[in-house]
Every structure is written in structure tokens, then in C-alpha cells.
């Protein structure tokens, strides 16, 4: 975080663990696709504020990392990505809408 002008550190490990558990619960209750999983990680990190700083950045990076590990990449401009993650953090965009946005901006690597 210090590299990008933010404070570093985990503020609340319980909230971090909760954010990481969201996709596990999703898999139990539904038949999610890669976009659902990526959205679940992102929303959990954006909403739980587990980090001292950089929660929105971590939320966005989780999308890209999850897609990368699963053979996809996000195809969106920096402006689109920024506005989207700000909408998620402000509760303007919910998890289902974020998953759809990811589907609309995903491509195989």
C-alpha cells in the first residue's frame, strides 16, 4: 500500500476472513460461474474494510487476480474499473450487478 500512497496493514483479521469465506458460501448455495466468484471476493473486500487503507484497491485487484488464476482477464478501461469499484463500495452496485459487469468485460487469456 505504501507504494500507492496508502497505509499498510490489516485492520481486522475477522473481517478479512469473512470476506474470503463469502465465495465458499456462494458455492454451497448456488452454481456460480467465475464472474460470481470474482464479484463475491470483491464485494466482501470492499464492504468489510478489513485493511487500514486500500480496501477498494484490494477489492478491484481481487477480481483481476481471481480471473487470472482461472484463465481469464478483465478487459476494461481504468476509468470504467474505477467507477465500477466506487459504485460497489458505495452500494450503488450490488454483487449480482458486479458479476454481470465482470461477464461483460471478461475474456479468455
C-alpha beads as a LAMMPS data file, in Angstrom:
LAMMPS data file: protein, C-alpha beads

109 atoms
108 bonds

1 atom types
1 bond types

-500.0 500.0 xlo xhi
-500.0 500.0 ylo yhi
-500.0 500.0 zlo zhi

Masses

1 110.0

Atoms # bond

1 1 1 0.000 0.000 0.000
2 1 1 2.820 2.396 0.802
3 1 1 3.869 2.127 -2.848
4 1 1 0.480 3.573 -3.853
5 1 1 0.236 6.292 -1.184
6 1 1 -1.729 4.367 1.410
7 1 1 -1.223 2.994 4.881
8 1 1 -0.481 -0.688 5.113
9 1 1 -1.811 -3.316 7.429
10 1 1 -4.737 -5.480 8.282
11 1 1 -7.253 -3.642 10.456
12 1 1 -9.432 -6.636 11.325
13 1 1 -8.468 -10.241 10.562
14 1 1 -12.014 -11.438 11.259
15 1 1 -13.415 -9.143 8.570
16 1 1 -10.715 -10.287 6.161
17 1 1 -11.506 -13.948 6.848
18 1 1 -15.207 -13.186 6.414
19 1 1 -14.573 -11.615 3.001
20 1 1 -12.606 -14.680 1.911
21 1 1 -15.354 -17.023 3.134
22 1 1 -18.077 -15.395 1.007
23 1 1 -17.257 -17.346 -2.177
24 1 1 -17.199 -20.611 -0.217
25 1 1 -20.734 -19.930 0.973
26 1 1 -21.713 -18.988 -2.567
27 1 1 -20.505 -22.356 -3.853
28 1 1 -22.611 -24.173 -1.263
29 1 1 -25.840 -22.315 -2.054
30 1 1 -25.639 -21.757 -5.820
31 1 1 -23.942 -22.844 -9.029
32 1 1 -21.705 -19.823 -9.545
33 1 1 -19.551 -19.028 -12.544
34 1 1 -16.145 -17.343 -12.483
35 1 1 -17.785 -13.890 -12.527
36 1 1 -19.907 -14.719 -9.457
37 1 1 -16.832 -15.852 -7.543
38 1 1 -14.785 -12.791 -8.554
39 1 1 -17.653 -10.479 -7.593
40 1 1 -18.079 -12.230 -4.260
41 1 1 -14.426 -11.737 -3.309
42 1 1 -14.501 -8.129 -4.463
43 1 1 -17.699 -7.139 -2.672
44 1 1 -16.527 -8.800 0.532
45 1 1 -13.247 -6.894 0.495
46 1 1 -14.872 -3.588 -0.490
47 1 1 -17.602 -3.756 2.145
48 1 1 -15.772 -5.308 5.091
49 1 1 -12.991 -2.698 5.249
50 1 1 -10.559 -5.234 6.691
51 1 1 -7.496 -3.208 5.693
52 1 1 -6.265 0.033 7.230
53 1 1 -6.334 1.584 3.749
54 1 1 -6.780 0.462 0.165
55 1 1 -9.928 -1.613 0.559
56 1 1 -11.338 -0.569 -2.813
57 1 1 -7.985 -1.175 -4.492
58 1 1 -7.759 -4.615 -2.905
59 1 1 -11.339 -5.325 -3.966
60 1 1 -10.560 -4.469 -7.576
61 1 1 -7.273 -6.369 -7.586
62 1 1 -9.062 -9.448 -6.269
63 1 1 -11.185 -9.509 -9.429
64 1 1 -8.156 -9.436 -11.691
65 1 1 -6.236 -11.982 -9.661
66 1 1 -9.136 -14.420 -9.440
67 1 1 -9.760 -14.151 -13.181
68 1 1 -6.049 -14.566 -13.965
69 1 1 -5.748 -17.720 -11.852
70 1 1 -8.783 -19.126 -13.666
71 1 1 -7.609 -18.376 -17.214
72 1 1 -9.392 -15.082 -17.862
73 1 1 -8.613 -11.401 -17.835
74 1 1 -10.646 -8.273 -17.345
75 1 1 -10.965 -6.046 -20.391
76 1 1 -11.973 -2.627 -19.057
77 1 1 -10.505 0.847 -19.091
78 1 1 -9.045 2.285 -15.918
79 1 1 -11.943 4.761 -15.793
80 1 1 -14.563 2.004 -16.143
81 1 1 -12.898 -0.084 -13.467
82 1 1 -12.561 2.860 -11.085
83 1 1 -16.184 3.930 -11.446
84 1 1 -17.368 0.356 -11.036
85 1 1 -15.465 -0.321 -7.822
86 1 1 -16.550 3.058 -6.415
87 1 1 -20.165 2.073 -7.136
88 1 1 -19.621 -1.251 -5.362
89 1 1 -18.122 0.453 -2.309
90 1 1 -20.975 2.981 -2.194
91 1 1 -23.607 0.199 -2.501
92 1 1 -24.821 1.631 -5.812
93 1 1 -23.856 -1.660 -7.493
94 1 1 -24.672 -4.941 -5.752
95 1 1 -22.884 -8.267 -6.095
96 1 1 -25.163 -9.557 -8.868
97 1 1 -24.667 -6.376 -10.896
98 1 1 -20.903 -6.572 -10.401
99 1 1 -20.911 -10.196 -11.567
100 1 1 -22.772 -9.133 -14.708
101 1 1 -20.332 -6.261 -15.263
102 1 1 -17.458 -8.747 -14.986
103 1 1 -19.165 -11.072 -17.517
104 1 1 -19.491 -8.120 -19.883
105 1 1 -15.770 -7.309 -19.528
106 1 1 -14.150 -10.741 -19.355
107 1 1 -12.087 -12.527 -21.958
108 1 1 -10.127 -15.746 -22.027
109 1 1 -6.365 -15.348 -21.805

Bonds

1 1 1 2
2 1 2 3
3 1 3 4
4 1 4 5
5 1 5 6
6 1 6 7
7 1 7 8
8 1 8 9
9 1 9 10
10 1 10 11
11 1 11 12
12 1 12 13
13 1 13 14
14 1 14 15
15 1 15 16
16 1 16 17
17 1 17 18
18 1 18 19
19 1 19 20
20 1 20 21
21 1 21 22
22 1 22 23
23 1 23 24
24 1 24 25
25 1 25 26
26 1 26 27
27 1 27 28
28 1 28 29
29 1 29 30
30 1 30 31
31 1 31 32
32 1 32 33
33 1 33 34
34 1 34 35
35 1 35 36
36 1 36 37
37 1 37 38
38 1 38 39
39 1 39 40
40 1 40 41
41 1 41 42
42 1 42 43
43 1 43 44
44 1 44 45
45 1 45 46
46 1 46 47
47 1 47 48
48 1 48 49
49 1 49 50
50 1 50 51
51 1 51 52
52 1 52 53
53 1 53 54
54 1 54 55
55 1 55 56
56 1 56 57
57 1 57 58
58 1 58 59
59 1 59 60
60 1 60 61
61 1 61 62
62 1 62 63
63 1 63 64
64 1 64 65
65 1 65 66
66 1 66 67
67 1 67 68
68 1 68 69
69 1 69 70
70 1 70 71
71 1 71 72
72 1 72 73
73 1 73 74
74 1 74 75
75 1 75 76
76 1 76 77
77 1 77 78
78 1 78 79
79 1 79 80
80 1 80 81
81 1 81 82
82 1 82 83
83 1 83 84
84 1 84 85
85 1 85 86
86 1 86 87
87 1 87 88
88 1 88 89
89 1 89 90
90 1 90 91
91 1 91 92
92 1 92 93
93 1 93 94
94 1 94 95
95 1 95 96
96 1 96 97
97 1 97 98
98 1 98 99
99 1 99 100
100 1 100 101
101 1 101 102
102 1 102 103
103 1 103 104
104 1 104 105
105 1 105 106
106 1 106 107
107 1 107 108
108 1 108 109
